[in-house]
Structures are given as C-alpha cells and as structure tokens.
Amino acid sequence: VVLGKASFHGSVKPFVNLSSGAIRKLWQSFMLNADGWGVNPALWIAIGESLKDDLAIESLPDAASALFTTMDTDKNDIVDGLELLATLCMISSMSPIEKMKFVFTCYDFDESGELTLDETTLSLKSTITGLCKISGNPIPSLADFEAIAKLAFQSYDKDPTDRLVTITSEEFLAYVGSNPTSASWVSAYDDLEADEATMTTLSELTLTGTVLADASGAKNYSPPVPPTKYGEDAPFLATLEKSKPPPPPPPAEGEDPPPPPKPEATTPPNSSLGIEWIHGYNGSCRNKVSYTASN
C-alpha cells in the first residue's frame, strides 16, 4: 500500500528531506540568534547559513528568502520561528517519532517534559499551519486545534479545563500516533520526494477528515476501529469510510466483462518469500501489511 503524499510549493524543494542533523543545526542557530519567536527575512537567512554544508545549491540565501516568502502569507516580514522549524522538521527525513519529539521540544517552553493544554494546542496549530502554507491548503480554525488537544488530555482521563494539568512527552507521542487525524497529517508529509511532480496532491487535507491510504482491496481488510480511549475519533474514521472510491462502472455494451476475482489463497506463503521493502508500514497496528497470491 502506497500512501498519498502532500504537494508543496516550489520554494520548499531545496529543504525537503533534511537530515536530523540539519534540523538540529537550524534549531541551535535559531536559539543562538533569535531574540524572540518572530523571525524576519535577514534573521532567517542568517539561520539558514547553518545548512551551507548540508545543501548543495547555488545560492542558499536566495533559497532561504524564497521559503520565507512562502511562509510569510500576511506579508509583514515576520514569520513564527517555531512554526517554520516545525514545518521543516515535518518534511525532513527524520522518522515520524523523531519529528513529533522535535515538535514537542519546541513547545516545551519550561523544559519540564510536559505540555499544558495551551502549549499542546499551539504545537498543533503552528505545525499544521506551516504545512498548509507550503501546500496551499486552507488553514483549519483554532477551534479544530483545540478540539484535538482536548481529546489528547481526555484520552488519559485528564480534565482539559484544569489549566494546571499537563500531558507528558510519552502521552503526547502515543496520542499523536493513535489519533487518526493527527496521524494522517504526519503520514501525508512523511518521506516526501523532492520532485513534486511525482506526488499525489491532497487537495482536501483537513483536521476533520482523515487522509489515509485506501486499503479496502487488500486481503483481510476491515475498516479501522478506534481504540476504546479514542472512541471520540469515530467521526474521523467515518469520514475515511465515505472517502473510499466508488466501484468501477459496468462494462459498456459489447465489451467483455471484467474477469472474476481470483479465489482467496488459503495456503501459507512459500518459505522462500522475502520482503524487499515495506513503504508506509505502521508498526503500532495489526493487519497493516497484506500479500497477494501472485507474490
């Protein structure tokens, strides 16, 4: 199963699939040079110079300036530095768990290893807002971000109305991986190709609609069921079910009907069967990989 990937603006191309080390360099340069969260064009170009050994491009300042212009949607020459860093992290070559750890670190302002509800909401809002900017997608409302953040707290029986309650790094990472909506965003921007022409555009990537690969034709497929604690996410999965493509139309008059489906293989695979590569496998869920009789 190949997951659909998000498209992105051409100015983003030089910064796709940065290494973990490159993202750390940006973070360190930001922390050393920035006086606050706001970043202007000159400061971002200076921060981007930390990538001179990582990017083989003719003019790093020009590339950094073009990316800044894409992110500066309100044209006031100020971009949220954390939003910019979180966005580059999400389209980097880091693993999904590394990406979410980095995002958590960005918004763990007191370095306590915990986030408040407001910090959790801000982490979701800034990260997804940045991704929407580079893809040209509409930005969800603040209410959408708050709803997801509250679900994260409620899933661990924590009262989101209590401003003193926090969520730990482990809880944050577990929920982002389990919540079908947040997981779909991570998946859509993971392992991107630098050539945007090879990508499938996700024109309706929203918080209220889960964007996942359609595996309805795979052997032993069954619609995903949210864990007990995440029962409130059922509407997201219902949206996924409705988004499955319709069956093919019947053959026109004079055309041969499609061949009948092959009988399901009931014998175990040959012992010599070997897997070369699994793209998009989710190890936290069962029945995510299937094989066909021809393999």
Buried (B, 14 or more C-beta within 10 A) or exposed (E): BEBBBBBBBEBBBBBBEBEBEBBBBBBEBBEEBBEEBEBBBEBBBBBBBBBEEBBEEEEBBEBBBBBBBBBBEEEEEBBBBBBBBBBBBBBBBBEBEBBBBBBBBBBBEEEEEBBBBEBBBBBBBBBBBBBBBBBBBEBBEEEBBBBBBBBBBBBBEBEBEEEEBBBBBEBBBBBBBBBBBBBBBBBBBBBBEEEBEEBEBBEEBBBEBBBBBBBEEBEEEEEBEBEEBBEBBEBBBEBBEEEEEEEEEEEEEEEEEEEEEEEEEEEEEEEEEEEEEEEBEBEEEEEBBEEEEEE
